[in-house]
Every structure is written in structure tokens, then in C-alpha cells.
């Protein structure tokens, strides 16, 4: 049964990241996401960074759900989450203080880093354990 722990974790985390790709792609739009990245995170080449995040979250999320190269998909998403933690969320404090979605401005204001921290921890766990049972590719 212990092999099913990583399986359940990767499926739930994968679904979360597919939705993390959906939001900037279809609700905020890539341009709105780039605007947010430039204003809030001060990232260079925000349009490129927006597409990198959308693709890694979307494709990586699907890979996690299916168990395809789980460690690589988890590592790529972990790097993005680490960036979000360090560049945006840490100064806001630990606790989530509510979510305000402003699609016109291309942002969701959810001060606090507890959500990003738990996702980062889950991704690190998947890097360490691999995909578990029912994964298409077995990580060694």
C-alpha cells in the first residue's frame, strides 16, 4: 500500500497544477499574467516567463497525473513554486488572508505563503519518491 501514497499525492498535485495553468491561460490571459509578473515580482521578460509558467504547470500537471517522468515534472514545478515563494509570497506572511480574483488586472491576490509552501513540499516529496503505483513511467 505504501506505493499508493505517492500516487495519490501526484494525482492531486497534478490536478492542482493543471488548474494553475488554466487560470493564467484562459481567465487572466497570458498578457495579464505577464503584467502581474512584471508589476508584482519584477521578473525580466515577463511575457516569456508567463508562458514558461503556463506550460510547466499545464504539461507538468498532466505528467504528474499520468505518472510520466514524475520526478522531472515535480522538479520543474518546484522551481516555479520556489520562485513564487521567494519573489512574491514570503513578505506577505504565512497565513492565507483570502483570495481576491481580478481577471481584468490579471491577478489573484491571496496574501500569505502557506498554500505555495505546501505545494512546494508536496513537489519535493514527489521528487524524492517518484510516481508510486500506477505510474506510466517508473522513476528510479
C-alpha positions as CSV (number, residue, x, y, z in Angstrom):
1,X,0.0,0.0,0.0
2,X,2.9,2.4,0.6
3,X,3.4,2.8,-3.2
4,X,-0.1,4.4,-3.4
5,X,0.9,7.3,-1.2
6,X,2.9,9.0,-4.0
7,X,0.2,8.0,-6.5
8,X,-2.5,9.9,-4.6
9,X,-0.1,12.8,-4.0
10,X,0.9,13.1,-7.6
11,X,-2.7,13.0,-8.9
12,X,-4.0,15.7,-6.5
13,X,-0.9,17.9,-7.1
14,X,-1.1,17.3,-10.8
15,X,-4.8,18.4,-10.9
16,X,-3.9,21.5,-8.9
17,X,-1.1,22.4,-11.4
18,X,-3.4,21.8,-14.4
19,X,-5.7,24.4,-12.9
20,X,-2.8,26.7,-12.1
21,X,-2.2,26.6,-15.9
22,X,-5.8,27.1,-16.8
23,X,-6.2,30.3,-14.7
24,X,-3.4,32.4,-16.4
25,X,-4.2,30.9,-19.8
26,X,-7.9,31.4,-20.0
27,X,-9.0,33.7,-17.2
28,X,-6.2,36.2,-16.7
29,X,-4.8,35.7,-20.2
30,X,-1.1,35.4,-20.9
31,X,-0.8,39.2,-21.3
32,X,-2.5,39.8,-17.9
33,X,-0.3,37.2,-16.3
34,X,2.8,38.9,-17.8
35,X,1.6,42.2,-16.5
36,X,1.2,40.8,-13.0
37,X,4.7,39.2,-13.2
38,X,6.3,42.5,-14.2
39,X,4.5,44.6,-11.5
40,X,4.5,42.2,-8.5
41,X,7.5,40.0,-9.0
42,X,9.6,42.4,-11.1
43,X,10.6,39.5,-13.4
44,X,12.6,40.2,-16.5
45,X,10.9,39.1,-19.8
46,X,7.5,38.8,-18.1
47,X,5.8,37.6,-21.3
48,X,8.2,34.8,-21.7
49,X,8.1,33.9,-18.0
50,X,4.3,33.8,-18.2
51,X,4.3,31.3,-21.0
52,X,7.0,29.2,-19.2
53,X,4.8,29.1,-16.1
54,X,1.7,28.2,-18.0
55,X,3.4,25.4,-20.0
56,X,5.3,24.0,-17.0
57,X,2.2,24.0,-14.8
58,X,0.0,22.6,-17.5
59,X,2.2,20.0,-19.1
60,X,3.9,19.2,-15.8
61,X,0.5,18.8,-14.1
62,X,-0.6,16.3,-16.8
63,X,2.6,14.4,-16.5
64,X,2.1,14.2,-12.7
65,X,-1.5,12.9,-13.1
66,X,-0.3,10.2,-15.5
67,X,2.9,9.4,-13.7
68,X,5.2,10.2,-16.7
69,X,8.6,11.3,-15.6
70,X,7.2,12.3,-12.3
71,X,10.4,13.4,-10.7
72,X,11.2,15.8,-13.6
73,X,7.7,17.2,-13.7
74,X,7.7,17.7,-10.0
75,X,11.2,19.3,-10.0
76,X,10.2,21.8,-12.8
77,X,7.1,22.8,-10.9
78,X,9.0,23.0,-7.6
79,X,11.4,25.6,-9.2
80,X,8.4,27.7,-10.2
81,X,6.9,27.4,-6.7
82,X,10.2,28.3,-5.1
83,X,10.4,31.4,-7.2
84,X,6.8,32.4,-6.2
85,X,7.7,31.9,-2.6
86,X,10.9,33.9,-2.6
87,X,9.9,36.7,-5.0
88,X,6.3,37.3,-4.1
89,X,4.9,35.4,-1.1
90,X,7.4,35.4,1.8
91,X,7.0,39.1,2.5
92,X,3.2,38.7,2.8
93,X,3.4,36.5,5.9
94,X,2.5,32.9,6.5
95,X,-1.3,32.8,6.7
96,X,-3.6,33.0,3.6
97,X,-5.8,36.0,4.1
98,X,-8.4,35.4,1.5
99,X,-8.4,35.4,-2.3
100,X,-9.5,38.3,-4.5
101,X,-9.5,37.3,-8.2
102,X,-9.2,40.3,-10.6
103,X,-9.2,38.8,-14.1
104,X,-9.1,42.3,-15.7
105,X,-5.9,43.0,-13.9
106,X,-4.6,39.5,-14.4
107,X,-4.0,38.7,-10.8
108,X,-5.3,36.8,-7.8
109,X,-4.4,38.4,-4.6
110,X,-4.0,35.8,-1.9
111,X,-1.6,37.2,0.6
112,X,0.3,34.6,2.6
113,X,2.5,31.8,1.6
114,X,1.0,28.7,3.3
115,X,-0.5,27.4,0.0
116,X,2.7,27.7,-2.0
117,X,4.7,26.2,0.8
118,X,2.6,23.1,1.0
119,X,2.7,22.7,-2.8
120,X,6.4,23.1,-2.7
121,X,6.7,20.4,0.0
122,X,4.5,18.0,-1.9
123,X,6.6,18.5,-5.1
124,X,9.8,17.9,-3.2
125,X,8.3,14.7,-1.8
126,X,7.4,13.6,-5.3
127,X,11.0,14.3,-6.5
128,X,12.2,12.1,-3.7
129,X,9.7,9.3,-4.0
130,X,8.9,9.2,-7.7
131,X,5.4,8.4,-9.1
132,X,4.5,5.4,-7.0
133,X,2.0,2.8,-8.1
134,X,0.1,3.1,-11.4
135,X,2.7,5.5,-12.9
136,X,3.2,5.2,-16.6
137,X,6.9,5.5,-16.3
138,X,8.8,4.2,-13.2
139,X,11.2,6.7,-11.8
140,X,14.3,5.1,-10.3
